[in-house]
Amino acid sequence: MHDIEAKSILSPKNGMNLYRGCTHGCIYCDSRSECYGMTETFEDVGVKRNGPELLEAALKRKRSRCMIGTGAMTDPYLPIEKTEELTRRCLEIIERRGFGFSCITKSDLVLRDLDLLQSINSKAKAVVQMTLTTWDEELCRILEPNVATTYRRFEVLKELQKAGIPTVVWLTPILPFINDRPENIKGLLEYCGEAGVKGIITFGVGMTLRRGNREYFYRKLDQHFPGLKQQYMRSFGSSYVIGSPKGKVLDKLIGDFCKQHKLLHGGGPVFAYLDSMEDDRQQLSLF
C-alpha cells in the first residue's frame, strides 16, 4: 500500500476511483492492462487520501445534483477500506450534499455503509452494482480468489433488497471453456431473480484480453487449467474481444430471462438508469 496525492477525483462523467490497483486477485481483470499506465505492482494498492477533500470541493462547484459513481477501475470496498474508510467518508459527503450514488463491488463490506446508502436513497438515489460470474463456489475461488464468494454476494443482494436499495448485476466476464455453461448462467439468473435485481449487464457473452491482463490470465490458466491456454491461443489469437462459442445461446438465455422478469438488460438501458437521478418513485409520481 502507498499514498497517492491526487490532483482531481471526478471524471467528466462524475466517476471516481479512491484506490488504484486491487488485491481481489481475479484472474481475468482488465484493469491489469498496460494501457491504464499502472507502474506499480497491481497488488500494491494506491490510496488517494485526499479523495474526500477533492470530492467535497468538486461537489461545491456543481450547479445541479447528479449521480456520483465509483468502482469502474478499482473496487471501492477493497479490504483496506475497513481501516482507510475513504469510501465511507465520500458517502457522507454525497449524502450531506444531496447527490446520488452508484458503485460496483464484489465485496460484502458494502453492507457496512447501509445506513448511508439508505439515507442517500431517501433523498436522491443509491444503486449498488455487483459482479456475478460463477455459480460454482469452488470455481469462484479459483477465478476470484480473494473476494466474497458468489453465494455471499447473492446474500448481500438480498440484504440490499430488504433495505430498499436497488441493485444491478454485471453478468460478466464469461470465460470461454470455463464458465460459459448454460447451467452456470441459469444458476446466476436464479440468484438475480430471487434477489430482485433491477437490471443485468452482459456486454455480450465473453471477455477481453490485451497486453498486461492477457499474460496474467494465461499464467493462471497454466496453473489451474493445464492446456487451456493453448486452446485460447488457437481459438482467439491476439484478439481483444474474446467471445464464447456458446455466446448466442447464452445471450438468448439471459435476454429471455430479463424479458420474462421485466428487468433492464444491456448497457444502454442500464446505464441510462444508473446515470439518472430519477428513480421509480419519482417516475410514478409524474403520472
Backbone bond lengths (Angstrom), bond angles and torsions (degrees), N, CA, C in turn:
res aa  C-N    CA-C-N  psi(-1)  N-CA   C-N-CA  omega(-1)  CA-C   N-CA-C  phi
1 M - - - 1.456 - - 1.527 109.33 -
2 H 1.331 115.74 139.32 1.451 120.80 177.08 1.525 109.39 -146.97
3 D 1.315 116.20 157.05 1.458 121.53 -178.31 1.519 111.11 -86.09
4 I 1.325 115.08 147.56 1.463 123.08 174.05 1.522 108.18 -125.83
5 E 1.316 116.36 127.91 1.461 120.99 174.56 1.529 107.58 -91.91
6 A 1.328 116.03 95.81 1.463 120.89 -176.20 1.527 110.73 -76.11
7 K 1.334 115.85 145.54 1.460 120.96 177.30 1.525 111.55 -90.22
8 S 1.323 115.85 -27.17 1.463 121.00 176.62 1.523 107.32 -151.16
9 I 1.320 117.62 165.89 1.463 119.50 -176.32 1.524 113.13 -126.98
10 L 1.343 118.35 -29.14 1.456 120.52 -178.38 1.525 111.63 -98.20
11 S 1.326 115.76 135.04 1.458 120.89 173.42 1.524 109.13 -78.39
12 P 1.349 118.00 170.81 1.470 119.98 176.97 1.529 113.15 -58.06
13 K 1.348 117.18 -24.04 1.467 120.66 179.21 1.532 111.36 -100.32
14 N 1.328 116.64 18.22 1.463 123.16 174.85 1.529 113.76 66.59
15 G 1.332 115.49 34.07 1.456 120.68 172.14 1.515 110.20 -101.85
16 M 1.310 116.99 153.64 1.464 120.58 178.35 1.517 109.69 -142.09
17 N 1.335 115.33 151.79 1.462 122.57 172.64 1.526 107.29 -129.85
18 L 1.318 115.82 113.92 1.459 121.52 -177.47 1.517 112.51 -84.14
19 Y 1.314 116.05 -16.66 1.459 121.98 177.78 1.526 108.65 -127.16
20 R 1.319 116.04 160.77 1.471 121.75 178.12 1.512 107.83 -134.75
21 G 1.338 116.68 126.26 1.455 120.93 -170.94 1.518 109.52 96.01
22 C 1.326 116.95 177.88 1.471 119.32 -175.30 1.529 110.18 -161.32
23 T 1.327 115.71 151.07 1.468 121.40 177.55 1.523 112.17 -114.52
24 H 1.318 118.19 8.91 1.469 120.51 -179.44 1.530 112.28 -65.90
25 G 1.330 117.14 -32.60 1.460 120.80 177.35 1.512 115.27 76.94
26 C 1.332 119.35 17.73 1.469 121.27 179.67 1.529 109.14 -60.97
27 I 1.315 117.16 129.64 1.467 120.01 -170.20 1.524 112.59 -71.59
28 Y 1.337 117.86 -15.23 1.462 122.01 -173.67 1.524 113.72 -105.98
29 C 1.311 119.51 6.06 1.462 123.41 -165.23 1.532 113.41 -60.35
30 D 1.339 116.17 119.04 1.463 121.79 178.51 1.524 112.23 -69.06
31 S 1.325 117.32 -23.30 1.470 120.30 -178.22 1.523 112.59 -65.85
32 R 1.333 117.47 -11.65 1.466 120.93 174.72 1.520 112.38 -77.06
33 S 1.317 117.36 -9.51 1.464 120.94 -174.90 1.525 111.29 -60.28
34 E 1.324 116.22 140.82 1.459 121.73 -177.36 1.523 112.86 -61.90
35 C 1.326 116.73 -25.02 1.469 119.68 -176.05 1.518 112.61 -63.60
36 Y 1.329 117.55 -16.54 1.465 120.52 179.82 1.522 112.75 -88.11
37 G 1.321 116.92 -1.74 1.457 120.95 172.51 1.517 115.32 68.48
38 M 1.324 116.53 32.07 1.461 120.45 177.85 1.525 108.56 -76.83
39 T 1.319 117.14 108.56 1.470 120.71 -176.13 1.529 112.49 -91.37
40 E 1.332 117.78 -24.01 1.463 120.24 178.00 1.526 109.91 -87.54
41 T 1.326 115.96 170.19 1.454 120.57 171.65 1.520 108.19 -59.35
42 F 1.322 117.29 134.97 1.463 121.77 -172.44 1.524 111.74 -56.99
43 E 1.328 116.94 -35.85 1.463 120.88 -178.30 1.529 113.05 -79.84
44 D 1.326 117.21 -8.60 1.471 121.77 175.72 1.524 107.45 -84.46
45 V 1.312 116.52 88.21 1.456 121.88 -169.25 1.525 111.30 -71.56
46 G 1.326 115.40 129.72 1.452 121.52 174.27 1.522 110.31 -87.47
47 V 1.322 116.13 135.81 1.463 122.07 -175.85 1.528 109.37 -113.89
48 K 1.314 117.17 117.95 1.463 121.70 179.41 1.528 108.61 -88.66
49 R 1.319 115.07 80.81 1.468 120.22 -173.14 1.526 112.76 -63.01
50 N 1.320 116.69 -25.78 1.462 119.03 179.31 1.530 111.77 -89.33
51 G 1.336 116.75 8.44 1.459 120.55 -179.45 1.527 114.30 -56.12
52 P 1.336 118.60 -48.88 1.473 118.80 179.45 1.527 113.10 -59.49
53 E 1.321 117.61 -41.01 1.462 119.96 178.96 1.524 110.98 -64.58
54 L 1.333 116.48 -40.54 1.463 120.20 177.64 1.524 111.23 -65.18
55 L 1.322 116.50 -37.88 1.464 119.95 178.80 1.522 110.68 -65.94
56 E 1.321 116.46 -43.84 1.470 120.51 178.48 1.528 110.30 -55.89
57 A 1.310 115.95 -46.76 1.465 120.13 -178.98 1.526 111.24 -65.66
58 A 1.341 116.46 -39.85 1.465 120.33 -178.65 1.530 111.07 -66.13
59 L 1.334 117.31 -41.67 1.462 120.12 -178.94 1.530 111.67 -70.12
60 K 1.323 117.11 -30.06 1.469 120.03 175.57 1.521 111.01 -60.69
61 R 1.342 115.91 -32.01 1.472 120.07 -176.55 1.528 112.47 -84.39
62 K 1.313 118.08 -11.74 1.458 120.79 -177.64 1.527 110.62 -69.92
63 R 1.318 115.87 133.13 1.461 120.26 179.43 1.519 111.71 -83.15
64 S 1.314 117.42 -22.87 1.460 120.90 178.00 1.523 109.33 -143.49
65 R 1.295 115.32 155.92 1.461 120.12 -179.92 1.524 110.91 -71.28
66 C 1.308 116.08 153.96 1.456 121.05 179.55 1.530 108.56 -156.64
67 M 1.320 116.11 176.64 1.455 121.77 175.18 1.524 109.86 -81.91
68 I 1.322 117.51 135.11 1.461 123.44 174.05 1.521 107.15 -108.46
69 G 1.318 116.64 123.94 1.467 120.60 -176.35 1.510 112.47 -111.77
70 T 1.327 116.28 154.97 1.459 120.70 175.31 1.526 110.26 -152.68
71 G 1.331 115.75 152.89 1.458 120.95 177.22 1.512 114.79 111.34
72 A 1.330 118.56 2.23 1.463 120.35 -177.06 1.524 112.62 -65.67
73 M 1.337 117.07 -36.01 1.460 120.80 -178.15 1.523 112.96 -111.36
74 T 1.317 116.93 -31.92 1.467 121.93 -178.11 1.516 109.16 -142.04
75 D 1.315 116.34 135.80 1.459 121.44 179.91 1.529 109.88 -60.58
76 P 1.333 118.04 126.36 1.469 119.92 179.55 1.520 113.20 -71.77
77 Y 1.347 116.47 -9.38 1.459 120.41 -179.84 1.529 111.45 -117.82
78 L 1.331 115.25 46.48 1.462 120.38 169.73 1.526 109.25 -60.69
79 P 1.323 118.69 159.02 1.468 120.02 178.60 1.525 114.15 -52.95
80 I 1.343 118.36 -33.96 1.467 119.26 -178.55 1.528 112.30 -69.38
81 E 1.337 117.24 -14.80 1.459 119.82 176.10 1.536 111.06 -63.54
82 K 1.336 117.06 -23.50 1.467 120.17 178.31 1.524 111.02 -57.46
83 T 1.320 115.99 -37.31 1.461 119.70 -177.87 1.529 112.40 -102.48
84 E 1.338 117.68 -34.89 1.467 120.27 -176.79 1.531 112.00 -76.39
85 E 1.322 117.01 -38.18 1.468 123.60 175.98 1.529 114.03 56.61
86 L 1.323 117.10 32.04 1.463 119.81 177.11 1.528 111.22 -67.60
87 T 1.335 116.37 -41.25 1.456 119.85 179.80 1.523 110.64 -63.43
88 R 1.320 116.52 -43.82 1.471 119.19 179.82 1.528 110.99 -63.97
89 R 1.311 117.66 -41.35 1.469 120.13 179.18 1.529 110.81 -62.51
90 C 1.326 116.25 -37.79 1.466 119.34 178.18 1.529 110.93 -69.97
91 L 1.315 116.87 -36.31 1.463 119.99 175.70 1.524 111.11 -61.55
92 E 1.315 116.20 -39.43 1.467 120.25 178.66 1.532 110.63 -61.42
93 I 1.332 115.71 -40.22 1.472 120.53 178.73 1.526 110.50 -67.25
94 I 1.327 116.13 -45.70 1.465 120.98 179.69 1.525 110.73 -61.21
95 E 1.321 116.34 -42.65 1.470 121.25 179.82 1.524 110.54 -64.10
96 R 1.318 117.38 -45.54 1.457 121.97 -176.64 1.528 111.47 -65.19
97 R 1.321 116.53 -33.52 1.472 120.42 -176.37 1.535 113.00 -94.65
98 G 1.335 117.05 -0.19 1.459 119.51 173.03 1.508 116.30 78.64
99 F 1.329 117.48 20.83 1.463 121.02 177.45 1.535 109.93 -87.49
100 G 1.341 115.52 166.35 1.445 120.76 174.26 1.517 110.59 -91.93
101 F 1.333 116.87 169.11 1.463 120.62 -175.08 1.516 110.23 -147.02
102 S 1.340 114.54 141.06 1.458 121.31 174.82 1.521 108.73 -143.44
103 C 1.328 116.96 138.21 1.472 119.90 179.02 1.518 110.24 -137.58
104 I 1.338 114.83 157.80 1.468 122.61 173.04 1.520 106.87 -116.28
105 T 1.330 117.47 128.80 1.459 120.05 -177.88 1.524 111.48 -151.18
106 K 1.322 115.45 161.92 1.461 122.64 170.50 1.528 110.20 -120.44
107 S 1.320 116.07 14.10 1.462 120.78 -171.18 1.521 112.51 -111.81
108 D 1.334 115.81 143.87 1.460 119.99 173.97 1.522 111.75 -79.35
109 L 1.330 117.96 -4.71 1.460 121.14 177.39 1.525 111.36 -63.24
110 V 1.316 117.67 -19.50 1.461 120.75 178.25 1.526 111.25 -57.82
111 L 1.326 117.26 -28.08 1.465 120.21 -179.89 1.522 112.07 -66.99
112 R 1.315 117.66 -22.22 1.466 120.62 176.13 1.511 111.24 -57.47
113 D 1.346 115.96 -33.56 1.459 121.54 -174.27 1.527 112.56 -100.47
114 L 1.323 115.99 22.30 1.462 120.01 -177.45 1.528 111.81 -59.48
115 D 1.326 116.69 -34.35 1.461 119.29 179.85 1.519 111.56 -61.60
116 L 1.321 116.74 -44.11 1.463 120.76 179.68 1.527 111.52 -70.78
117 L 1.326 116.91 -39.02 1.457 120.36 178.30 1.526 110.66 -61.25
118 Q 1.321 116.78 -41.79 1.465 120.20 179.21 1.525 111.08 -66.20
119 S 1.324 116.49 -39.78 1.460 119.80 179.70 1.528 110.85 -66.45
120 I 1.335 116.61 -43.41 1.468 120.55 176.53 1.519 110.40 -60.79
121 N 1.336 116.12 -42.97 1.456 120.44 -177.56 1.526 111.92 -67.29
122 S 1.325 117.01 -28.53 1.466 120.12 178.61 1.528 111.55 -75.03
123 K 1.336 116.48 -27.30 1.468 120.93 -178.62 1.523 112.47 -96.55
124 A 1.335 116.17 -33.68 1.466 121.01 -175.10 1.533 108.79 -140.39
125 K 1.320 116.68 -97.89 1.462 120.66 -179.08 1.516 108.94 -166.02
126 A 1.318 117.43 133.82 1.464 122.82 175.55 1.520 108.67 -131.34
127 V 1.310 116.38 130.05 1.468 121.81 -179.26 1.529 108.53 -130.36
128 V 1.321 116.69 133.86 1.456 121.35 174.85 1.527 108.46 -109.16
129 Q 1.333 115.30 124.66 1.462 121.42 175.87 1.527 108.25 -103.30
130 M 1.313 116.85 136.45 1.454 120.70 -177.68 1.523 109.99 -131.97
131 T 1.318 116.01 134.71 1.457 121.71 179.48 1.519 110.52 -85.24
132 L 1.332 116.66 129.64 1.460 123.09 172.39 1.527 107.59 -127.41
133 T 1.303 117.33 126.25 1.468 120.24 -179.91 1.524 113.51 -123.63
134 T 1.338 116.56 -29.49 1.465 118.81 -165.92 1.515 111.40 -141.86
135 W 1.319 116.21 112.34 1.459 121.91 -179.17 1.525 111.60 -68.38
136 D 1.327 117.12 -34.88 1.469 122.45 -179.94 1.532 109.57 -71.55
137 E 1.331 117.05 120.34 1.454 121.17 -175.19 1.531 112.75 -67.34
138 E 1.317 117.89 -37.47 1.466 120.87 178.87 1.521 110.67 -66.15
139 L 1.315 116.84 -42.94 1.459 120.69 177.68 1.524 110.36 -66.12
140 C 1.323 116.45 -37.19 1.465 120.46 177.56 1.523 110.79 -57.69
141 R 1.320 117.81 -40.82 1.462 121.87 -179.61 1.525 111.88 -65.35
142 I 1.317 117.32 -23.93 1.463 121.08 176.05 1.529 110.62 -81.85
143 L 1.316 115.89 -46.52 1.462 120.22 -175.37 1.520 112.62 -76.13
144 E 1.333 116.95 -33.46 1.469 122.83 -175.89 1.526 108.56 -135.88
145 P 1.338 117.33 72.67 1.472 121.37 -164.24 1.522 116.62 -70.90
146 N 1.318 119.32 -27.45 1.467 119.79 -171.04 1.518 113.13 -116.07
147 V 1.319 116.18 38.08 1.456 119.85 -174.64 1.529 108.29 -142.84
148 A 1.325 117.10 166.13 1.461 121.12 177.56 1.529 109.77 -55.10
149 T 1.321 116.68 137.00 1.460 119.90 179.94 1.527 110.02 -67.17
150 T 1.312 115.31 167.62 1.455 120.05 -178.40 1.526 111.28 -58.74
151 Y 1.324 117.06 -42.91 1.466 119.16 -178.42 1.525 110.56 -63.29
152 R 1.340 117.06 -39.53 1.458 119.80 178.05 1.528 110.07 -64.56
153 R 1.323 117.65 -39.07 1.458 120.20 177.59 1.526 111.03 -64.65
154 F 1.318 115.99 -36.37 1.471 120.98 174.67 1.531 110.07 -60.93
155 E 1.322 116.64 -42.56 1.462 120.19 177.19 1.531 111.02 -62.18
156 V 1.335 116.17 -39.65 1.466 120.71 178.33 1.524 110.16 -62.87
157 L 1.327 117.16 -43.10 1.464 120.91 178.41 1.523 110.83 -59.40
158 K 1.321 116.94 -39.69 1.467 120.28 178.72 1.521 111.19 -67.71
159 E 1.339 116.96 -38.63 1.466 120.31 177.58 1.527 110.78 -63.38
160 L 1.318 115.65 -40.83 1.461 120.05 178.03 1.527 110.93 -65.03
161 Q 1.325 115.74 -39.58 1.469 119.98 177.69 1.526 110.35 -60.24
162 K 1.326 116.62 -44.99 1.468 120.64 179.47 1.526 111.19 -62.13
163 A 1.332 115.94 -32.98 1.464 120.70 -178.18 1.525 112.62 -84.22
164 G 1.333 117.33 -0.91 1.456 120.85 177.94 1.514 114.92 82.39
165 I 1.340 117.09 16.24 1.465 121.03 179.42 1.526 109.33 -94.40
166 P 1.333 119.27 119.55 1.465 120.38 178.68 1.522 111.30 -66.74
167 T 1.328 115.99 148.56 1.464 121.39 -177.05 1.522 111.19 -132.43
168 V 1.323 113.87 154.38 1.463 122.92 175.21 1.523 107.18 -131.75
169 V 1.323 117.23 141.14 1.464 121.62 178.31 1.522 110.13 -109.74
170 W 1.333 114.67 131.69 1.466 121.89 170.33 1.528 106.78 -91.99
171 L 1.315 116.98 105.82 1.465 122.68 179.35 1.531 107.62 -91.02
172 T 1.296 114.94 63.68 1.459 121.11 -172.91 1.520 109.87 -164.17
173 P 1.333 119.96 148.62 1.458 126.01 0.18 1.533 111.95 -84.68
174 I 1.315 114.79 155.06 1.462 121.79 172.76 1.520 106.55 -107.70
175 L 1.327 116.48 116.53 1.461 121.88 -171.12 1.528 110.87 -89.38
176 P 1.327 117.90 121.16 1.466 120.22 178.89 1.521 112.40 -53.62
177 F 1.316 115.01 136.90 1.464 124.42 176.48 1.535 113.08 68.86
178 I 1.335 117.79 7.09 1.466 120.14 -179.00 1.532 110.60 -122.63
179 N 1.324 116.81 -63.97 1.469 118.76 -179.55 1.528 112.70 -121.97
180 D 1.331 116.58 16.72 1.467 120.46 179.15 1.523 110.57 -90.25
181 R 1.321 114.92 57.08 1.463 121.12 -179.38 1.523 109.06 -116.18
182 P 1.323 117.80 140.89 1.473 119.92 179.76 1.525 112.90 -53.89
183 E 1.341 117.42 -39.26 1.465 119.26 -178.42 1.528 111.83 -65.82
184 N 1.336 116.28 -31.99 1.460 119.98 176.74 1.523 110.27 -67.69
185 I 1.322 116.71 -48.21 1.464 121.12 -179.58 1.527 110.74 -63.20
186 K 1.330 116.69 -42.44 1.471 119.70 179.69 1.524 111.30 -61.93
187 G 1.334 116.70 -40.27 1.463 119.81 178.55 1.520 111.91 -62.94
188 L 1.333 116.64 -42.65 1.472 120.93 179.19 1.530 110.95 -67.25
189 L 1.323 116.66 -38.73 1.458 119.98 179.23 1.531 111.23 -66.28
190 E 1.325 116.51 -35.18 1.467 119.53 175.81 1.527 110.56 -62.07
191 Y 1.329 115.95 -40.92 1.463 119.65 175.82 1.527 110.61 -60.20
192 C 1.337 116.13 -45.02 1.463 120.38 -179.37 1.527 111.06 -60.43
193 G 1.318 116.02 -43.07 1.458 119.68 -179.86 1.518 112.22 -64.91
194 E 1.317 116.39 -45.48 1.460 120.49 -178.47 1.518 111.93 -67.28
195 A 1.340 116.90 -31.92 1.466 120.95 -178.97 1.529 112.31 -85.70
196 G 1.316 117.26 -3.42 1.456 120.46 176.20 1.517 114.66 63.63
197 V 1.323 116.98 42.56 1.465 119.31 -177.68 1.521 110.43 -68.31
198 K 1.327 115.22 155.64 1.463 121.75 -178.77 1.520 111.83 -80.70
199 G 1.335 116.89 -34.26 1.452 120.04 -177.22 1.513 112.22 -163.69
200 I 1.328 115.97 170.14 1.464 122.94 -178.32 1.528 108.91 -134.38
201 I 1.339 115.75 131.78 1.466 122.94 175.97 1.524 108.53 -109.26
202 T 1.342 117.15 136.65 1.464 120.07 178.29 1.528 113.38 -126.28
203 F 1.324 120.64 -35.24 1.466 123.75 -171.38 1.527 111.05 56.37
204 G 1.331 117.15 43.14 1.448 120.06 -173.54 1.517 109.18 78.23
205 V 1.301 117.09 -177.50 1.467 120.93 -179.76 1.521 108.01 -113.35
206 G 1.319 116.79 103.20 1.454 121.07 -178.26 1.512 110.73 167.28
207 M 1.336 116.06 -149.41 1.456 121.75 -177.53 1.518 108.61 -153.33
208 T 1.327 116.74 -179.64 1.458 121.62 174.29 1.521 109.55 -124.57
209 L 1.323 115.67 148.88 1.462 121.51 176.98 1.525 108.68 -140.80
210 R 1.323 116.00 127.79 1.457 120.48 171.48 1.521 108.50 -147.15
211 R 1.326 115.36 174.75 1.462 120.55 -173.21 1.539 110.65 -52.64
212 G 1.293 114.88 129.03 1.459 120.79 -178.30 1.510 110.48 111.53
213 N 1.346 116.76 -65.25 1.464 117.46 178.19 1.526 111.30 -81.14
214 R 1.348 118.11 -25.06 1.457 120.19 178.83 1.537 111.14 -62.26
215 E 1.334 115.24 -46.27 1.470 119.25 -177.65 1.529 111.04 -65.01
216 Y 1.325 116.44 -41.05 1.467 120.10 179.29 1.536 110.04 -65.49
217 F 1.316 116.32 -45.08 1.466 121.35 -179.99 1.532 110.87 -59.83
218 Y 1.320 116.58 -43.81 1.460 119.60 -179.28 1.526 111.99 -66.18
219 R 1.337 117.46 -36.18 1.473 119.59 175.41 1.525 110.60 -61.65
220 K 1.318 115.93 -39.52 1.459 119.46 -179.97 1.524 111.40 -71.85
221 L 1.330 117.18 -32.98 1.468 119.06 174.47 1.524 110.35 -62.87
222 D 1.336 117.07 -44.07 1.465 120.35 178.04 1.525 110.95 -60.69
223 Q 1.327 116.44 -35.51 1.468 120.85 -177.96 1.520 112.21 -73.56
224 H 1.318 116.91 -42.73 1.463 120.24 -171.16 1.532 114.34 -108.49
225 F 1.327 117.53 -23.93 1.467 121.37 -176.70 1.527 109.52 -135.25
226 P 1.320 118.15 70.11 1.474 121.56 -176.02 1.528 112.09 -52.88
227 G 1.324 115.72 131.66 1.459 122.17 178.82 1.517 113.98 92.54
228 L 1.344 117.78 -17.12 1.460 119.88 -175.75 1.524 111.87 -73.93
229 K 1.329 117.56 -29.86 1.459 119.75 177.17 1.515 110.74 -57.42
230 Q 1.318 116.80 -43.72 1.456 121.00 -179.60 1.528 111.09 -62.95
231 Q 1.335 116.54 -36.30 1.462 119.93 178.10 1.526 110.37 -66.83
232 Y 1.320 117.28 -38.62 1.460 121.33 176.12 1.525 110.21 -62.72
233 M 1.321 116.90 -44.96 1.457 120.58 -177.28 1.528 110.70 -64.58
234 R 1.329 117.03 -39.29 1.460 120.47 177.88 1.526 111.52 -68.16
235 S 1.321 115.94 -40.16 1.467 120.27 -173.55 1.522 113.70 -80.22
236 F 1.347 116.52 -35.32 1.460 119.26 -169.70 1.527 114.83 -122.71
237 G 1.319 118.40 -12.08 1.449 120.66 -179.33 1.523 111.46 56.75
238 S 1.323 116.91 -128.35 1.459 121.58 -179.17 1.535 111.92 -106.05
239 S 1.332 116.65 22.60 1.459 120.67 -178.24 1.525 111.33 -60.85
240 Y 1.324 115.18 147.51 1.459 121.07 176.14 1.528 110.40 -79.80
241 V 1.335 116.50 -50.01 1.463 121.25 178.54 1.518 109.14 -89.69
242 I 1.326 115.67 121.60 1.465 122.12 -177.20 1.522 107.72 -111.19
243 G 1.319 116.84 99.10 1.456 120.93 -177.17 1.519 112.16 -89.64
244 S 1.321 116.38 141.97 1.456 120.50 176.92 1.525 110.75 -70.36
245 P 1.334 117.53 138.52 1.467 119.83 174.33 1.529 112.30 -59.80
246 K 1.334 116.89 -21.09 1.461 121.70 178.72 1.522 111.23 -97.06
247 G 1.323 116.57 14.95 1.450 121.62 -172.33 1.516 115.10 -54.68
248 K 1.327 117.36 -47.74 1.457 120.36 -176.84 1.522 111.67 -62.78
249 V 1.325 116.01 -42.66 1.472 120.56 -179.96 1.515 110.82 -64.68
250 L 1.324 116.42 -46.25 1.465 120.53 -177.13 1.522 111.43 -71.11
251 D 1.328 116.61 -36.48 1.461 119.73 178.35 1.524 110.61 -64.00
252 K 1.320 116.31 -38.86 1.469 119.98 177.32 1.525 110.68 -65.90
253 L 1.331 115.66 -39.13 1.464 120.86 178.48 1.529 110.26 -58.61
254 I 1.329 115.44 -45.13 1.463 120.70 -179.74 1.530 110.80 -69.13
255 G 1.326 116.29 -44.67 1.461 120.26 -179.66 1.513 112.72 -61.56
256 D 1.334 116.24 -43.44 1.462 120.56 179.00 1.524 111.09 -63.02
257 F 1.330 116.09 -39.45 1.461 120.73 179.57 1.530 110.18 -63.66
258 C 1.316 116.00 -46.13 1.462 119.94 -179.20 1.528 111.51 -63.60
259 K 1.321 116.12 -39.55 1.455 119.93 179.18 1.530 110.41 -66.26
260 Q 1.327 116.24 -42.57 1.461 121.25 -179.64 1.527 111.52 -62.52
261 H 1.334 116.17 -39.72 1.466 120.83 -176.02 1.527 112.93 -98.28
262 K 1.346 116.10 8.09 1.466 121.91 178.24 1.535 112.19 55.32
263 L 1.331 115.81 47.34 1.456 121.67 178.28 1.522 110.33 -100.04
264 L 1.321 116.38 148.50 1.457 120.11 170.04 1.519 108.60 -63.77
265 H 1.327 117.27 139.49 1.462 120.19 -175.73 1.521 109.73 -140.67
266 G 1.333 115.55 130.66 1.459 120.54 177.27 1.514 111.75 95.98
267 G 1.354 114.29 159.67 1.445 120.40 -174.91 1.518 114.15 -60.00
268 G 1.334 118.11 -44.64 1.456 120.94 -176.48 1.522 113.76 -57.27
269 P 1.344 117.69 -61.97 1.471 119.67 -178.66 1.529 113.27 -62.58
270 V 1.322 117.49 -39.97 1.464 119.48 -177.59 1.527 111.12 -68.90
271 F 1.331 117.54 -45.18 1.464 119.61 -179.86 1.527 111.37 -66.36
272 A 1.324 117.12 -33.09 1.466 119.57 175.89 1.524 109.70 -62.36
273 Y 1.311 116.37 -40.43 1.469 120.90 177.30 1.521 110.95 -66.29
274 L 1.338 117.21 -44.19 1.460 120.80 -178.27 1.520 112.17 -66.54
275 D 1.319 117.06 -32.49 1.467 121.14 -176.67 1.521 112.93 -81.85
276 S 1.324 116.85 -16.62 1.460 120.44 -175.18 1.521 110.98 -90.46
277 M 1.329 116.14 137.86 1.456 120.73 175.56 1.522 111.45 -74.15
278 E 1.334 117.14 -19.38 1.450 120.38 -179.90 1.517 110.35 -73.80
279 D 1.339 116.32 142.28 1.454 120.75 172.30 1.526 108.92 -119.25
280 D 1.318 117.50 -175.91 1.461 120.59 -177.39 1.527 112.27 -60.78
281 R 1.348 116.53 -36.07 1.458 119.54 -178.85 1.537 110.21 -63.81
282 Q 1.342 116.60 -43.20 1.454 120.16 -179.74 1.516 111.42 -68.16
283 Q 1.341 116.00 -39.77 1.457 119.65 180.00 1.537 110.83 -63.71
284 L 1.348 115.90 -42.84 1.461 119.91 -178.78 1.529 111.15 -65.78
285 S 1.323 116.92 -31.77 1.454 120.52 -178.11 1.524 112.27 -69.08
286 L 1.338 116.33 -14.12 1.460 119.96 179.82 1.519 112.46 -78.96
287 F 1.337 115.85 -14.73 1.478 119.56 -174.09 1.529 111.02 -107.73
